[in-house]
């Protein structure tokens, strides 16, 4: 039993069987003799027991045991009640009802009645404590090792990890920018290549315009556009007059400008649209302007044209005096170009002594961690670094100091190039490949 302590009970019989088989003939004969003597004594005792009126209980077979078990299961009268008094009272109610009822009953007991249960608890507790004094727990087959604490990173390791994360972030950002630039370029190229129209060129539809409307449209150079607009099915279905269609065309082409009307009526319109969004002012101004008669609209148009002519004269005089007209920037021009890094700038050593150690052994660690996540390399490197002695670490510390002093010396004589002279990495790669 001592030899098989902590193992299943079957291990005892298994070991005994092996040991018995290993015995010699004389030893086995001695045990056989003891067995026969014990058997003979048992038979004599059993004979005397039966003669005295005792009954020998027959052994039950597996089949008889199963049948008896089934009979007990079917016979409900023999089944012991599996619920306490509180459970019977709370039958059909939630499980919590039992504890709730027990709590109420306990609170209803007097101090004398509670003392009985308190004494019973104290007796049980004393028995438990006594038993625990002599109790020796069985040793487990394999002692569970406490979970290893997460190793703290040194200052050098943190710096190296930070640098690696920064590089990965910059690389990812650069890839996204390149992909976006490529997509924009493809879109611009697709817009530039317009598909050629098949069949005959479109001609102006022949629509009969009213004489006054036709004359006015001819004067402002919108006759062809008006004829196309009036010929459309949706315009015909809407029931708009040719005059209304011409007015809409004049507004869309900037020939009738509501800016003057809005400037004059703004204070009045702002009072009317108080508490509404700012767009409500221009919306109301547009509706009021459209509702004006031809004469009133012509007056505002005249004011607009006069102001426009004056502005053009002033601009001409400004340009002749040596002034420069600032061109409007497109969306692409407004976007600030990313500051390119100078590839010829001295490279700063990162990660301290640990960084030098990792750089030297990275290939070997990567080979050992083949098929594992990327983080496995740095984890292994961290473990190896911690296992080094102070003397071994001094070699890498000296290497880092040498690199740092070389970098500081190079930075003293380094003059950064102007941004426009720095060649982007993509262009540089193409130049090297001869593209």
N, C-alpha and C positions, 0 to 999 in steps of 0.2 A: 504493500500500500504506500509506503514511504517513497519507493522508487517511481511509482506512477502517480504521485501527488499532482493535482491540477489537471490530470488527463481523464477521459471518460472511464466509467466503471468497468467497461468491457476490456480495458487495457490490462486490468489485473489478471483476469482469466486467460487472456492471450499470452501474457508473459509467463504465467504458471505452466501453461501447456508447452511452451517452448523449453522452459527449464526442465520439465518432467521428461521430455523426449531426449534431452541431453544427458540424462542419468545413465549409469551403468546397470547391468543386469541384476547385480546383488542389491543395489540401492532400491531399484524398482520392485524387486521381490519382497523387500522389507515393508515397503508401503502397501503392497498388495496383501500381505499377511495381516497388517493392521486393519485394512478395510474389511477383510473377511471376518475377523474377530468382532469388529463393530457391527457387522451385518448379522452375525449369528446371535449377538446379544440383543439386537433390536427385534429379531424374529421371536426370541424367547419372551421378551417383554410384551410384545403384541399378542402372543398366544395366551399369556396369563391375563391380559386386559380383556380379551374376547371371552375367555372362560368365566371371568367375573361379571359378564353381562354387558360389556361395552360394545359399541358398534363402530365398525370401520367405515369412515366416510369415503365414498367413491369419488375418484377424480373426474372432474368435468371436462368434456371434450370441447373443442372450439365451437362446434355446431350448437351444443347445448347451452353454452355461455351466450351466444348471439341470440338464440331463441328466447332465453330468459330476459335478456336486455330489451328485446322487442316487446315482450309481454308487459314488462314494467312500464314501458313507454306508452302503451295503449291503455293500461289500467290507470285511469286518472285518479281513482280513489286512493291509490298507494303513493301518489306523488306528494312530496312535502310542499307546503306553501312557500313560495319564493319572494313573498313581499311581507314587509313589516306591517304593523297596525296602521302607521301613518300612510303607507303606500296604498293600503286597502281603502282608506278614507278618501284618498286623492285619486282614486281610479278614474281614468279618462281625462284627467287634467294634465297640464304640463309638468315636466320633471321638477321644475323649481317650486311647485306647489307643496311638495313633501318637505323640503327644507324650511319653507315659509311657515308651514303648520307646526313643525318641530320647534322652530324658534318661538312661536307664540305660546306653545305648551310649556316650554322651558321658562319663559318669562313669568308664566302664571304660577309656577311652583313656589312654595315657601322656602325660607332659608334652611329649615330642618330637612325638608325633602331633598334639596340640592346637596346637602352634606353627604347623603348616602352615595351619590354618584361621584362626588369629589374624593371620598375615601376609597372607592373602587379604583379610580384613576391613579391615586397615589400608590396603592398596592401594586398595580400593574407596572407603574413607572419604576418602582423599587426593584421589582423582579427583573425588569429589562436591564437596569443598570448593573445588577448583580451578574446577570448572564453575560453582559458585555465585558466584564472583568476577565472572565476565563475564555472569551472567544478569541480565536486566532484565525484571521482571514486566510483563505487559500491563495497562494501566489498565482497570478494569471500566467498563461502560457507565454505571452509576449507583453512585457510592460509597455504601456503606452508612453511614447515620448511626448513631452510638452511641445506645442507648436512653436517653431522657431520664430523669434522676434524679427521683424523686418529690419534688416541692416541699415544703419544710417550712412548716408553718403558723406564723404569728406568734402572739403571746400573745393579741391581740385576736380573731384568727380562731378560736383554740382555745376561747376563752370564749364566742364567739357560737355555735359548733358545739355546745358543751356545753349551752348554754341552749336551743337548738333541740331537741336530743335529749331534754332534760328535759321540755320542753313536750309533745313528741310522746308521751313515756311517760305523763305525767299524763293526757293526753287519752285515750289507749288504755285506761288503768286506769279512768278515769271512765266510759267507754262500757261496759266490762265490768260495772262495778258497777250501772249503770242497767239493763242487760240482765238481770242476775241478780235485781235487785229486781222488775223487771217479771214475770219468770218465777215468782218466789215469790208475787207478788200474784195471778197467774193461777191458780196451784195452789190457793191459799187460797180463791179465789172458786169454783173447781170443787168443792172439798170442801164449801163452804157450801151449794151448790145440790145437794141430794140428790134423785135421781129418785124420783118417787112410785111406790109399789108398785101393780102392776096386779092386778085381780081382788079376791077376797074377802080380808079380813084374816085373818092366821094365827091359828088357835085351838089351845089346848092339847090335845095328843093324849090320847085316853082310854086310859090304861094302868092295869091293876090293880096297886096297890102293896100290899106286906105291911103288916098292921095296925100293927106296932111301928115299921116304917120310916116309914110314912105319918104316924104321930103325931109322931115325932121331927122329920121334915121340916117338918110344919105348925108345930111349936114355934119352929123357927129361921127360918121364912118361905121355905123352899126347895122347897115341894111342887111348884109349877108347873115350876120348873127341873128338878127330879128326874124328873118325868114325861116331859119333853121329851128328857132325856138317856137315860133307859131305853128310850124308843121308837126311838132311832136304830139303824139297821141295823148299824153298826160295833160298837156297844156290845153288841148282841145276839149278834153273831158272836164277840166276844171272850170271852163267857161270864162276864162280871163280875156279881157279885151286886148287888142293890139297896143293900145296906149299904155295899159298897165304893164304889158310885157316889155315895152320900150323903156319905161321908167325903171323896171327891175334890172335891165341890162345896163342902163346908165349908172345906177348905183353900184353894181358889181364891178364896173370898169372905172369907178372913181370920178366919173364926169359930174355927178351930183354929189356933193360932199356935205354930210350933216354935222361936220366938226364945228362950224360957226354957230349953227342952231344950238348945239349942245353947250357951247361956251357961254352963250347969252342966257340960256334957260336953266343952267345947272343949279343955281341956288333955289329956284322955284321947284325944280324936279326933286331935289334932295329933301325938301320939306315934305313932299308928297310920299316919298319912299322911305321915310324915317323908320328905323327899326328893321328894315329889309336888307338883304345882301347888297353890296356896292354895284353888282351887275344890274340890279333893278333900275338904276338911274339911266344907263345906256340903253337898256331895253325899252324903257318908257319913252326916251328921247327919240329912238328909232320909230316907234309907233306914231308918236306925234308928228314927226317929220314926214312920214308917209301919208299922213292924213291932210297935210297942207295942200293948198291949190297950186297950180302951175306958176302963178305970178309970185306968190310968197316963196316958193322954193327957188325960183329964178333969182330973187333978191339975195337969198343966202348963198346961192351958187356964185353970184357976182362978187360978193364980199370975200368968198374963199379964193376965187381966181385972182382978185386984186392982192390979197395977202400973199398968195403963192408967187405972183409976179415980183412983188417987192423982195421976197426972200431970195429969189433967184438972182435979182440985181445985186443985192447985198453980198451974196455968196461969190458972184463974179468979181466984184470989187475986192473982196477979201483974198481971193486966189491970185488976182493981178498984183496985189500988194506983197505977195510972197508967202501967203498963208497956205497951209496944206489941209486938205479934206481927209479926215480920218476914215479909213475904210472899215466897214462893219466886219467883225470876225465871225467865221462860221463856227459851228459846234465843235468840229474837229480841231480848229485853231485855238479855241478857248481852253481845251484840255491841256493842262501843263505836262510837258514831257517829263518822263521819269529820269531822275538824275543817275547817269551811268557811273559805274565804279571804274576807276583807273586800274586796268589789269597789271600795269607796271609798278603800282604802289607796293611798298614792302608789306609782306604778309605777317600779321601779328600772331605770335605763337599763343595757342589757347589750351586750357586744361591743366596748366602747371606740369609738375613732375608726372602726375597720373596720365596726362595727355600724351607725353613722350612715351611712356610705358605702353599705352594702348596703341599708339601709332606703330610701334616696333613689332608688337605681337598680334595685331589685328588679323592678319592673314591666317595665322595658326589657330586663333580662337574661332574665326569664321569656319574653318575646316572642321573643327571639333563640334561646332553647333550646326552642322549642315542638316537642313530639313526642319530646323526649329525656328521660332519667331526671331525677328531682328533683335529684340531686347535681350535674347539669350546671350549674345556676344558681350554686351556691356555688363550683364550680370556675372558672367564667367570672369571677365576682366577684373571686375570689382573684387571678386573672391580671391583671385590670384594676387592682386595688389595688396590686399590685407594680409595674405600669407607671407609676403616678403618681409625680411628683417630690415632694421633701420639702416644697416650697412648697404644692403642691396638697393634700397630706395634712394640712398645718397647719390648713386650713379645717375639716376634719372633727374634728380633735383639739380645736379651740376649741369646736365644736358639742357634743362629748361632755362637755367640762369644764363648759359652761354647764348642760347637762341634769343632770349629777351634782351640781352645787352647788344647783340648784333642788330636786332630790330630797332632799338633806341638809337643806335649809331646811324643806321640807314635813314631813319626819319629826320635826323638833323640835316642831312644833305638833300632830302627829297623835296622837290618842288611840284605840287599838283598841277596837272595839265588843265587848260581851259576846257569846259564841258563840251564845246563844239568839236574839239580835236579828239575826244575819246571815242573810239570806234566800238559800237555795240558788239557783244559776243557773237550774235548771229551772223553779222556781216563779216566779222573776222574769220569765222569758220568757213564761210563761203569763199573768201579770198584765198584761204589756205588750200581749199579743194580745187581752186581754179574755176569756180562757178562765175 
